[in-house]
Each structure stands twice: as C-alpha cells, then as structure tokens.
Amino acid sequence: MNVKNIDMSCTMMGSRSTLPLYVSATALGKLAHPDGEVAITRACHSAGLIQMIPTLASCSLSEMLGAKQANQPQWFQLYVNSDKKLTAEVVKKAEQGGCSALAITVDAPQLGRRERDMRNKILSGASDIQKKKGIDKKQTAGITQALTTFIDPSLCWADLPWFQTLTTMKIMLKGVQCGEDAVLAYKAGIPAIIVSNHGGRQLDFARSGIEVLAEVMDALKAIGAEKKMEVYMDGGVRRGTDIFKALALGARGVGIGRPVLHGLAAYGQEGVERVLEIFHDELRMCMALMGCPTIGDIRRDMIDTRSLFTHPSTIPMDNLYLTNYNPLPLPIARSRM
C-alpha cells in the first residue's frame, strides 16, 4: 500500500476535523492555567480540531463561545440541571453561540466518591449553572459534593423527547457503558453516543471505554445499525495508536481530556497545541506502518482483540499509602577506616 501521503481528516457530527480526535469536556480548567478553557479553544482552532466545551468550566459560556474563530466547530457538554427552565436557557445559549452538537452526560446522576477531592475545597468563579445555583458560595464543601448539588438524578430515557424538541443541535449521549443502552439510544432516534466511564472516576472497577466500545459495536451490528449511528469513545487515550485501535473497533472518533489538561498546566495554549501535535504525529506514523493511507482503510482485523476482555485477578494497590507513608530510609553506616 502506498503510504506516501497520509490523510487523517474526517467528519464528526457534520464538522470537518484534521484528526478523528476531539478535546473532551473537563471541569475547572483554570486550576491548570489562568487562561483555562479559553486557551483550549484557541489551541483547538490552531490544530483544526473540535472542542467539547464543559458545563462545569472555570470560564463562562460566553467567554468560551467568544474565543472561537469563525466557523470553528464546538460541541456543548451538558450536565442536566434539576431546574429544567435553567437547563433550557443554557442549551439555547449554547445553540445561539454556534455549538453544533449537544453531548448530554448520562453517567453521573451523582458524582462518584472522589476522596482526593473530598480533602479539597470548592473554588469560586465556576460555571454559569453553578453561579445560578449558588454553589460557588459553599466554600466549605468538597468539590464532589458541591458539583453534585445541581445535577438531576431523575434524568432518564423519558426525558429524551423533551431535549429533541428543545434544540436543533445534534444530540449525543455521553457515558454509554453497555451494548444494550447503545441499542436503546439508536431506537430513540439519537444520532450519536459517546462510550465512556467518565475518566474512571465514577465507579470502582468500571470497564474501560475500549472494552465497552467492542461490545457496543457488536450490539449495533446485530440490529444492522453499526453504520447508522456515530459512535465515539473517550477515556484512556494516550497515544496515536490508541486512536487507531478505537477506529479499528468501529469508533468514528475519540476524545481526550487529561492529556490536554497536562499540556495546559505546563505551558498554557502552547502546551495544549504540543499535545495535539504529538497525537497527530503518532497517528500518522501508526497509519503508515499499518498500510492505511486514509481513515477509511482502517479495519477491525488489523487489531488483536483476543485479550481485550481478559483481566488478571489482582488485589488493587493502596497507592495513597504507598506514596505518602513510606518509611524513612536508614542512615548509611560510614566506615571508620
């Protein structure tokens, strides 16, 4: 196969992208850098990638929408508020600001037990939704407790028709974790899903996104819908080869979160741009070595999935104890000779 020219461009949710990669929504970007999510917006424009802007941002929705360039694609990630009127207002604002897709988070009726967060305190100046619910005033609350207060735990399949009448944005369900739910989403008329375990921070021992992705694609294939719904995956993507694996299993694209935050914390916008450049270079190399000049040439038989569902039975390590409570080393005995 001639791999002199590698074309990694694709279309995701109707928007063009230089890579089958988007920057997923992550909370409170200013904890990493003073520019916060706005720096990510600018970096995505430089790289030609789609940004999913978060509900729980440290920049306002207006700032994130205002930072994008003309025709720059953005998606909006939504934590559904118990106040449906407020949810409708935020969704309308995102749509009017030019967001083309609405990613409804469905795997967080409450946030998981994040013990490190419990030792921290919530910071003021959070998202639009937070301010309207008064969460930024709870200075004594842990981050998890504070963020949980406005999320609607009653969100269910019966709410989807309301969202479908609320907006013209394309709806994505973010947080699908089994093949059965993927089929239900398809039958409900949802055009896209994101397979995700919420960064592994919701429930101990939840399956990884790549495992669930394989099951989801098989379930959709069983009803002849694997080509009729766009399937995305986030979580655990650290290399260009990880993107290749997800595409081979049937994903339309993948999202990244932590790598972007690491780059943002180190060097701001330039750090994010460098992270995206590394993914670009690694995917290009992988496609060339696998004989795939285009995204369409990637096939499932190019990856070995035999060990995908096999896990060794091990006892989890107590990393908190091992990291913080190591005994002091004994002093080195000096020779008197």
C-alpha positions as CSV (number, residue, x, y, z in Angstrom):
1,M,0.0,0.0,0.0
2,N,1.3,3.4,-1.0
3,V,1.5,5.5,2.3
4,K,3.5,8.4,1.0
5,N,0.5,10.7,1.7
6,I,-1.5,10.1,4.8
7,D,-4.9,11.7,5.1
8,M,-6.2,11.7,8.7
9,S,-9.1,14.1,8.1
10,C,-12.6,13.1,8.8
11,T,-16.1,14.4,9.5
12,M,-17.6,14.2,13.0
13,M,-21.2,15.2,13.7
14,G,-21.1,17.1,10.4
15,S,-18.0,19.1,11.2
16,R,-14.6,18.7,9.5
17,S,-11.6,17.8,11.6
18,T,-8.0,17.2,10.8
19,L,-8.0,14.1,13.0
20,P,-10.6,11.7,14.3
21,L,-9.9,13.3,17.7
22,Y,-11.8,15.9,19.7
23,V,-11.0,17.6,23.0
24,S,-13.4,16.3,25.5
25,A,-15.1,18.4,28.3
26,T,-13.1,18.7,31.5
27,A,-14.0,20.8,34.6
28,L,-12.4,23.8,36.0
29,G,-9.6,24.4,33.5
30,K,-8.2,27.4,35.5
31,L,-7.0,25.0,38.1
32,A,-4.4,24.1,35.5
33,H,-3.7,27.5,33.9
34,P,-5.1,31.1,34.4
35,D,-6.5,31.1,30.8
36,G,-8.5,28.0,31.4
37,E,-10.8,26.7,28.8
38,V,-10.2,29.7,26.5
39,A,-6.6,28.5,25.9
40,I,-8.0,25.1,24.9
41,T,-10.4,26.8,22.5
42,R,-7.6,28.6,20.8
43,A,-5.4,25.5,20.6
44,C,-8.2,23.6,19.0
45,H,-8.5,26.2,16.3
46,S,-4.8,26.0,15.6
47,A,-4.9,22.3,15.3
48,G,-8.2,22.2,13.3
49,L,-10.0,20.1,15.9
50,I,-13.4,20.1,17.6
51,Q,-13.7,21.3,21.2
52,M,-16.4,20.0,23.5
53,I,-16.9,22.8,26.0
54,P,-17.9,21.9,29.5
55,T,-20.8,22.8,31.7
56,L,-18.5,23.0,34.7
57,A,-16.0,25.3,33.2
58,S,-14.0,27.9,35.0
59,C,-14.6,30.3,32.2
60,S,-18.1,31.5,31.4
61,L,-20.0,30.1,28.5
62,S,-19.9,33.5,26.8
63,E,-16.1,33.5,27.1
64,M,-15.6,30.1,25.6
65,L,-18.0,30.8,22.7
66,G,-16.4,34.2,22.2
67,A,-12.9,32.8,22.0
68,K,-13.6,30.7,19.0
69,Q,-12.8,31.8,15.4
70,A,-15.2,32.0,12.5
71,N,-16.5,28.5,11.6
72,Q,-14.7,26.8,14.4
73,P,-16.7,23.8,15.5
74,Q,-17.7,23.4,19.1
75,W,-19.9,20.9,20.9
76,F,-21.5,21.6,24.3
77,Q,-21.4,19.1,27.1
78,L,-24.4,19.3,29.4
79,Y,-24.9,18.2,33.0
80,V,-28.7,18.3,33.2
81,N,-29.9,20.7,36.0
82,S,-32.8,19.8,38.2
83,D,-34.2,23.1,37.2
84,K,-35.5,22.3,33.7
85,K,-36.0,26.0,32.9
86,L,-32.4,26.8,33.6
87,T,-31.3,23.8,31.6
88,A,-33.3,25.0,28.6
89,E,-31.7,28.5,28.9
90,V,-28.2,27.1,28.9
91,V,-28.9,24.8,25.9
92,K,-30.4,27.7,24.0
93,K,-27.4,29.9,24.8
94,A,-25.0,27.2,23.5
95,E,-27.0,26.8,20.3
96,Q,-27.2,30.5,19.7
97,G,-23.5,30.7,20.3
98,G,-22.9,28.3,17.4
99,C,-22.4,24.9,19.1
100,S,-23.4,22.2,16.6
101,A,-23.9,19.2,19.0
102,L,-25.2,18.7,22.5
103,A,-23.5,16.0,24.5
104,I,-25.8,15.1,27.4
105,T,-23.9,13.4,30.2
106,V,-25.9,10.3,31.3
107,D,-23.4,8.5,33.6
108,A,-23.5,11.0,36.5
109,P,-26.8,11.1,38.4
110,Q,-24.4,11.9,41.2
111,L,-20.6,12.1,41.2
112,G,-18.5,9.2,42.4
113,R,-16.6,9.1,45.7
114,R,-13.5,11.1,44.9
115,E,-11.5,11.0,48.1
116,R,-8.8,13.4,46.9
117,D,-11.5,16.0,46.0
118,M,-13.1,15.5,49.4
119,R,-9.9,16.8,51.0
120,N,-10.1,20.0,48.8
121,K,-12.5,22.9,49.0
122,I,-14.6,24.3,46.2
123,L,-13.3,27.4,44.4
124,S,-15.5,30.4,43.5
125,G,-15.9,31.7,40.0
126,A,-17.2,28.5,38.4
127,S,-19.7,27.9,35.5
128,D,-22.9,29.7,34.7
129,I,-25.0,26.9,36.1
130,Q,-23.0,26.8,39.3
131,K,-23.4,30.5,40.0
132,K,-27.2,30.4,39.5
133,K,-27.5,27.6,41.9
134,G,-25.2,29.3,44.5
135,I,-22.6,26.5,44.5
136,D,-19.7,28.9,44.4
137,K,-20.8,30.2,47.9
138,K,-20.2,26.8,49.6
139,Q,-16.6,27.4,50.4
140,T,-16.6,24.6,53.0
141,A,-17.9,21.9,50.7
142,G,-15.7,19.4,48.9
143,I,-15.6,19.7,45.1
144,T,-17.6,16.5,44.6
145,Q,-20.3,17.5,47.0
146,A,-20.5,21.0,45.5
147,L,-20.7,19.8,41.9
148,T,-23.4,17.2,42.7
149,T,-25.9,19.6,44.1
150,F,-27.5,20.8,40.8
151,I,-27.2,17.6,38.7
152,D,-30.7,16.0,38.1
153,P,-30.7,12.4,39.4
154,S,-34.1,11.8,37.7
155,L,-32.7,12.0,34.2
156,C,-33.8,9.0,32.2
157,W,-34.9,7.8,28.7
158,A,-38.3,9.5,29.1
159,D,-36.5,12.9,29.0
160,L,-35.1,12.5,25.5
161,P,-38.1,13.7,23.6
162,W,-38.0,16.9,25.5
163,F,-34.4,17.5,24.5
164,Q,-35.2,16.6,20.9
165,T,-37.8,19.4,20.8
166,L,-35.7,21.8,22.8
167,T,-32.8,22.2,20.3
168,T,-31.8,21.8,16.7
169,M,-28.3,20.7,17.8
170,K,-27.4,17.1,17.1
171,I,-27.8,15.2,20.4
172,M,-25.1,12.8,21.7
173,L,-25.4,10.7,24.8
174,K,-22.2,10.8,26.7
175,G,-21.4,8.0,29.1
176,V,-22.9,4.9,27.4
177,Q,-21.4,1.8,29.1
178,C,-23.1,-1.2,27.5
179,G,-24.4,-2.5,24.2
180,E,-28.0,-2.6,25.4
181,D,-28.0,1.2,26.1
182,A,-26.4,1.8,22.7
183,V,-29.3,0.0,21.0
184,L,-31.9,1.9,23.1
185,A,-30.3,5.2,22.1
186,Y,-30.5,4.2,18.4
187,K,-34.1,3.2,18.7
188,A,-34.8,6.5,20.4
189,G,-33.5,8.4,17.4
190,I,-30.3,9.6,18.9
191,P,-27.7,10.2,16.2
192,A,-24.5,9.6,18.3
193,I,-23.3,8.2,21.5
194,I,-20.0,8.5,23.4
195,V,-18.8,5.4,25.1
196,S,-17.2,6.5,28.4
197,N,-16.7,5.6,32.0
198,H,-16.3,9.2,33.0
199,G,-12.5,9.0,33.2
200,G,-12.6,6.1,35.5
201,R,-13.7,8.4,38.4
202,Q,-17.3,7.3,38.9
203,L,-17.4,3.6,39.9
204,D,-14.6,1.4,41.0
205,F,-13.8,-1.4,38.5
206,A,-16.0,0.0,35.7
207,R,-15.0,-1.3,32.4
208,S,-12.7,0.8,30.2
209,G,-14.1,2.6,27.2
210,I,-12.3,0.4,24.7
211,E,-13.8,-2.7,26.2
212,V,-17.3,-1.3,26.1
213,L,-16.7,0.0,22.6
214,A,-16.2,-3.5,21.2
215,E,-19.5,-4.7,22.9
216,V,-21.4,-1.6,21.6
217,M,-20.3,-2.1,18.0
218,D,-21.3,-5.8,18.1
219,A,-24.7,-4.9,19.6
220,L,-25.3,-2.3,16.9
221,K,-24.1,-4.6,14.2
222,A,-26.6,-7.3,15.4
223,I,-29.5,-4.9,14.5
224,G,-27.9,-3.6,11.4
225,A,-27.2,-0.1,12.9
226,E,-23.4,0.0,13.1
227,K,-23.3,2.4,10.1
228,K,-26.4,4.4,11.1
229,M,-25.1,5.9,14.4
230,E,-21.9,7.7,15.1
231,V,-20.1,6.1,18.0
232,Y,-17.3,7.9,19.9
233,M,-15.1,6.9,22.8
234,D,-13.2,8.7,25.5
235,G,-11.0,7.6,28.4
236,G,-7.6,6.2,28.4
237,V,-6.4,7.6,25.0
238,R,-2.8,8.4,25.5
239,R,-1.2,7.5,22.1
240,G,-1.9,7.8,18.4
241,T,-2.0,4.0,18.4
242,D,-4.9,4.2,20.9
243,I,-6.9,6.3,18.3
244,F,-6.1,3.6,15.7
245,K,-7.4,0.8,18.0
246,A,-10.7,2.6,18.6
247,L,-11.2,3.4,14.9
248,A,-10.5,-0.3,14.1
249,L,-13.2,-1.3,16.5
250,G,-15.7,1.0,14.8
251,A,-15.5,4.4,16.5
252,R,-15.9,7.5,14.5
253,G,-13.5,9.4,16.7
254,V,-12.1,9.6,20.2
255,G,-12.0,12.3,22.9
256,I,-9.1,13.2,25.1
257,G,-9.2,15.0,28.5
258,R,-6.3,14.5,30.9
259,P,-3.5,14.9,28.2
260,V,-4.9,18.3,27.3
261,L,-5.0,19.4,31.0
262,H,-1.4,18.2,31.4
263,G,-0.3,20.4,28.5
264,L,-2.4,23.3,29.7
265,A,-0.9,23.1,33.2
266,A,2.7,23.0,31.8
267,Y,2.6,25.6,29.0
268,G,-0.9,27.0,28.6
269,Q,-2.1,27.2,25.0
270,E,1.3,26.2,23.6
271,G,1.3,23.1,25.8
272,V,-2.2,22.0,24.5
273,E,-1.0,22.6,20.9
274,R,2.0,20.4,21.5
275,V,-0.1,17.6,23.0
276,L,-2.4,17.7,19.9
277,E,0.7,17.7,17.6
278,I,2.1,14.6,19.3
279,F,-1.2,12.8,18.8
280,H,-1.2,13.9,15.1
281,D,2.4,12.6,14.5
282,E,1.8,9.3,16.3
283,L,-1.4,8.5,14.5
284,R,0.2,9.4,11.2
285,M,3.1,7.0,11.9
286,C,0.8,4.2,13.0
287,M,-1.4,4.5,9.9
288,A,1.7,4.5,7.7
289,L,3.1,1.4,9.3
290,M,-0.2,-0.3,9.2
291,G,-0.6,0.4,5.4
292,C,-3.6,2.8,5.9
293,P,-3.3,6.0,3.7
294,T,-6.8,7.1,4.9
295,I,-9.1,6.7,7.9
296,G,-11.4,4.5,5.7
297,D,-8.6,1.9,5.2
298,I,-8.6,1.0,9.0
299,R,-10.2,-2.3,9.6
300,R,-11.1,-4.4,12.6
301,D,-8.9,-7.3,11.5
302,M,-5.9,-5.1,11.9
303,I,-6.0,-5.3,15.7
304,D,-5.8,-8.4,18.0
305,T,-8.8,-8.3,20.4
306,R,-8.3,-11.8,21.9
307,S,-7.1,-10.4,25.3
308,L,-9.4,-7.4,25.4
309,F,-11.8,-9.0,27.9
310,T,-9.3,-10.9,29.9
311,H,-8.2,-9.3,33.2
312,P,-5.7,-10.8,35.7
313,S,-7.1,-11.3,39.2
314,T,-5.0,-8.9,41.3
315,I,-5.6,-7.0,44.5
316,P,-5.6,-3.3,44.0
317,M,-2.6,-1.5,45.5
318,D,-3.2,1.2,48.1
319,N,-1.3,3.9,46.2
320,L,-2.2,6.6,48.6
321,Y,-0.5,4.8,51.5
322,L,2.5,3.6,49.4
323,T,3.1,7.1,48.1
324,N,2.7,9.1,51.2
325,Y,3.7,6.8,54.1
326,N,6.9,5.2,53.0
327,P,9.2,4.6,56.0
328,L,12.3,6.8,56.3
329,P,15.4,5.2,54.9
330,L,18.0,4.1,57.5
331,P,21.2,6.3,57.6
332,I,24.1,4.9,55.7
333,A,26.7,3.5,58.0
334,R,30.1,5.1,57.5
335,S,33.3,3.2,57.7
336,R,35.8,4.4,60.3
337,M,38.7,3.0,58.4
